């Protein structure tokens, strides 16, 4: 690959990243840790695209400052290489588990190889055991320099293991197609690993980040922004798939009793807090491999694999237990109460009938409570 092609490839990468940075502005306003990590990866990748281009421009040249530029840009590119790989692992974990507590538990030790490799780059400035330059300022990759490429694949492999473990233990929707990020990088990095003189790695990282952002947008379209449960659009998608496959499932519809009185007495901001609290109770009550949906307003649905009514009764029991814990905790100035309706889908009956049965059963309980409250 000649210099002109290298400049074009990395310029495309920078252009993609600039567009990505602008497009993700609203997402970044959420100020979630995963969004911050994603922004850092975009920034570092942009720097790497520019740095690598400069390193090729300086390679084998003898103009004033060429050697200094070559050394600095080469070191910077190696450093960003391993740093972005490590940050990607953190990003994957935050996107999936959404728990900052896991970072200290698992990723402090996972960062030790990165610290070690960054230290190696500092030593390389003096010893030249990773990469070096001859008297003509021509770059030479030393055998130990391949460790940095290997580290990238190890970190990427670790992220795949994290994703596999998560989806094995969870029924969450697979909005995070990790291979959209990994495949371009694997192809580009492998090519650059095998043949010095081509520049595809950082442009491929830019494309991978773009694919990741697209998957994030897909996820946001299926998540209720207030409760962070799935929304009705996603439930319709799931139920259509279930109907097509004829899968046996159970459904539990939940409605917050006297929700209007909470809004009237305490205001809509407290009403929103009540919805968030209800979602938290439902999330804690549902089986591991099931989905919880904000169906409409103050109505929620749990969809789970089930063959018998007893399985749905256990969910109902769990809901009552978590509800009692919330009401006796003194966390809020209001009390929550649920009306619950259950139904089974045997794979042959109509999805609308399944939803209507849940709705009818739920309203039967709600009607009894309202009758008692006015008696």
C-alpha angles and dihedrals in degrees: 000000000000125000093261091056091048091052091048094048095049093041089056088050092051092047091051091049093049090052089046092050091051094044093050094053095105092045090053090056088074085071093210117162091243091054091051091051090049091052091050090051091051091050095047092047091052090052090048092052091052094041094051091049090053091048091056091046091053095041111112092356125124103201119129110289094009094124093048091049091048094051096044096045093044091051092045093050093051091047094051090045094063095033095056090048091054093045089051090060090052091047093052091051093048093047092051107033099023090206119129089192089072092062095067092040098052112008102054089070092038088058093058094086089051091052090047093049093047088052089052090057091055090052090046090065087070105027104032096213095137100042133344144183126233127219090281091054091249115154119241123187110219122214093255089055089074088071088077092056091046090051090057092056092045092053092046089049090051090054090053090053091051091051093046092050092049096050092043090060098036140057092211118140115268097239091142107077095186093186090067085070100034104046097059090046094047091050096043096042093046091052092049091044092055099039123036112208099050122095115206105118101085095039087053090051089053090052090047092053089049090053090049092052091051090054089050090055089051090052093050090054090060100042125086104234096215104046099021089227121126116278132230093267090062093044090054088052092050095045092049089054091047092050091050093050096039093231119175110239142159130221133205118194117200127193125184109238118232091358091154090061090056090054092045095047102039106018134252095286090061088044088058089050089053091053091050090049091049090051090051091052091049092047091053093046102049123091116262096252100048137088129239119209135191095225101183135329106321095352124104135181132204115205116196140159105264139156101181139043090238090070090056091046088056090055089049090051091049090050091053091048094051091043091054091049090053095047094049095044094078090225095134142029092237135060123232126219129181133208110205134199125186135197140166127225112208097192096257106059122086120276091223090053089050092053093043091052091054090047094049093048091048093050091049089061092042091051091053091051094048091048090053092047092055096041 
